[in-house]
C-alpha cells in the first residue's frame, strides 16, 4: 500500500465520481479505477458501491476515509516539519557567550528579534568563559558563540561585531573617583589592590589587563577573585579594590561605583561572533545576520 493509494481513494470518496476524481488528480480514469481495485484487494474490503449511475462509499469505505485523511494529514505534517527544520525554523540552537556579551551592543535586541522570527527554535544560552566558548564550539557542543578576542583554532572563524573601551571600576569614595571623569591612565592604579577574574577562569580580559599593566610599568596585585562580573563590581563598591572591565558593564547601575575610561593605548576590547567553518545551519546563519545587522 502506497501513499498514492490513499490520495486516490480520498479523491474518489470526495467526488463520488471516478471521472471527476481523475481530473482532480491529473490522471486518466482507467488507471485510477485500477488503483482503487488494487487497494480494495489489498484491504480485503469493498470501499465503494458502484452502479452504472452512481458511486457511493460502503460502510468500510466511510470508516476508511477518516483514517486515510489522518494518514495524509500526518504525512503532510511530517513533510512540513522537515521543510521547517531545513529552513532553520525548528530545533534547538545552543549559544555560548562570554559573561559580558549579552549586555553589549545590539546583542539583546538581536536575541529578541531571533525569538520573534523563530519561535519554534529552542534558544539555549550558555554562559562560560571566552576560551570555553571556543573549545565547546570546536567540539560541536554548541552551535555559535559570542566571545571576547581569544586565539582561535583553524576550524573556527570569527566576525567582529563591535569594539568598546575598557574602563577602570572604582569605589565612589576612592580618591581617584574625583576629577577623573575624562579618564585616567592605568599607571594611576599601580599601587591599588585589584578585584578580578581568577587566572584559570579563562577570561581574555585577564591577559589584556596584564599586558596593559606591563606597558604601564607595573604588575597588578590581585587581592580578591570572583568569576562573575557583578560580584567583582560589588566587591569594588565595598572598597575591597579596583578593577578593569569592558565599558558595557556601566549599564549595570550597581550603586557605590564609578567607571572611568582608560586612556592607555590598546585599552579596547571587542565582541566576536564565532562559528565553525563550513556549511552553516539556516538558523545559525539567521542569528548571525541579526547580530551583524
N, C-alpha and C positions, 0 to 999 in steps of 0.2 A: 504494500500500500504506500503510495507516494502522496506528497502534498498536493500535486495537481488533481488527484482524485477527489480530495476534499474541496478544492476550488470548483471543480466541475460540478460536483454534487450540489454545493451551495448555490451555484448559479442556476442550475435547473430547478432546485427547490424554490428559489425566489421568483423565477419567471414562470414556472409551471408550463414551460413550453421549450422543447428542445431547439427549435429554430431560433427563437429569440435569445436563449442562453448561449447558443453558439456564436451569435453576433456579439454579445457582450464579451465573450471570451476571446473573440478574434480567431475562431477556428471554424471549420466546416461542421455540418451536423452529423454526418456518419461517424467520424472518429469520436465525437462526443458521446453518441449513443453507445459505441463500442466500449468506451472507458467506463460509463455508468454500469453497463452489463458486467464488465470485469470486476468492478468494485462490489457489485451485489454478489458475485460468485465468491469473491474473497471473504465477504462477511457472512455468506450463507443466509442472507436475508433479502427479501424484496423491499426496495426503498420507495418505489413508485408503483402506483396502479395506473396502467396505461390502457387507454381505449383509442379508437380512431379519432375521437373528437376532443379528448382532454387527457391531461396528465395530473394525477393527484399524488400527494405523499401518502404512503402507507403509515400504519401505526409505528412500525420500526423506523421509517424514514423521518417521521416527526421527532422521535426521540434522538435519532442520529444527527439531525440538523443542529440541535443545541450543542451537542458535543463537537461537531465539525466546526461550528463557528468559534467555539472556545479554543480549539486547536489552532485555527488560523490566527485568532487574536493573539495567542501566546507566541506563535511564530513571529508575528509582526512586532510584538513587544521585544522578543529576543533580538531581532534584527535592529530595532531602534536602539537597544542597549549597546549593541556592537558599534553602530554608527556614532552614537554619542560618546562612547569611550574613545573611538578613533579620533573624534574631534576634540577630545580633552574635556568633555563635559561631565564625565563620571569618574569615580575612583577616589584615590587618596593622593595628596601631594604633601610630602614631608619637606619642610623648610627649616634648615638650621641657621641660626642667627647669633652673631656676637651680641653680648649683653646690651650694647648701646645702639644697635642698629634700628630696632623698631621705633624709636622715638626721634629718628633723624630724617630730615628732608621730607620727601613725599612718600616715604615708605608706608606710614599708617594709611594714607589715602589710597595708595596702590592696593594694599591688602583689602581695604573696604570695597574698592571697585571690583577686585577679583571675586570676592564673595558674592557680590551682586550679579556678576556676569556668569559665574559658575556655582550656583547654589547647591548643586548635587555633588560637588567635589569636596571631600573632607580635607580641610586645610589644617595640617598638623604642624604647629610651630614649636620648634625645639631649641631652647636656649643652651648655648655652650660657648666655649672659647673659640676664637678665630681659627686656631690650629686644629681644634676638634672638628669644626665645620668642614675644613678641607679634607681631613682624614676620613670623616664619615661620608663625604661626597665621593671621594675617590674609591671608597669601598662599596659604593652603591647603596648605602643605608639611608641616604636622604636624596632628594631629587634636585635641590637647588640650595644655594647658601648665600648669606649676607655676612660679609666679614670686613674687618679692618685689614690693611695690607699685610700679607704674610707670604713667605715663599710658597710657590705652587708646583705640584708635580706636573709632568708632561701631559697627564690625562685630564687636567683641569684648566679651563680658560676663565678669564675674568673680564668684566666690563666695569669701569669706574662709574659709579652713579653720581657721586659728588664728593667734594672735599670740604673740610671745615677746620677751623683753628683749634689748637689745644689751649686750654685756659688753666691758670692757677686757681685752685679752690682754697679759700682762706676762711677762717672763722671771722665773723663780722667784727669781733673785738680785737682781731690781730692788728698790730701797729701798721702793717703793710696794706691793710684794707682801706686806709685813708690816703687820698691823694694819688692813687694808682689806677683811677678809672680808665685812663687811656692805655694801660698795660704796664708790664714790668718785665725785666729780664730774669731768666731762671736763676742766674747767679745770686739774685737777691734772696733766694731760698736756700742757699748753700748750707747754712747753719741750722736749718729747721728740721725737725723730725717729719718723716713722710708717712702718710697712711696710703697704702696702695695694695694692688692685687698681689697675691703670692707669686713668686717666681715660677713655680710649677703649674700655675693656672693656665698658662699659655696665652696670656693677653699680649697682643702685638704692641700695645701702648707701653708695656713694661720695657721692652727693648728700646723703644723710641725715647723714653724718658732717660734711660741710662746713657744713650748716645748724646742727647741734648745736654745732659749734666757733664759728660766728659768734655764736650765742646766748651762748656762754661767753666771748666776747670775744677770740678768737684765730683765726688761720688755721693749719691743720696744715702742718707741714713734712715732706714725703714724701721719705724717704731711699732706700727700696727699693720696687720694684714686683714683683708676681707675680700671675699670672692664676688660680692655684689656691690655695684657702684653706689646704690642707695645707702648701703651700710658705710661705705667709705665717706660719703658726704655727711652722713650723720655723725661719724666719729670726728670729722673735721669741725662740725658745728659744736661738738662737745669740747673742743680745744685740745684734742689729742695729737694734732699735727696739721700739715698741709698736704695737698695732693695736686695732681695734674690729670685732667680728664678732657675728653672731647667737649667742645662748646655746646653740643646739643643737650648735655645734662643741665644746662642752665634752666631749661624749661621745667625741671622737676620741682622747682619752687620749695625747696626744703629751707625752713627758717634758720637764721643764725649763720648763714654762709654768704660769701660774695665770690664772684667769678671775675677774674682779671685776665685779659688777653696776654699771652706770652709773646714777647717781641723778638725772640730768638729766631734766626734763620732756620727753616725746616720745622718749625713748630706747627705743623699741619698734619692732619690725618685724613683718611678717606674711607668711604664705604664702597666695597666691591660686591658686585653680583657675580657669583662663581657657579659654573656649570661644568658638567663633563663634556669632553669633546665628542663630536659625532652627532648623530641624529637626536634632536631634542623633542621630547613628547609635546603634543599640542598645548596641553595645559601649562607646562613649564615655559614654553615659548610665549604664551599669552601673559603669564605672570611677569616674565622678563620685559615684555613690551610695556606693560603698565608701569613698571618701576623706572624704565628708561625714559618714559614719556613725561 
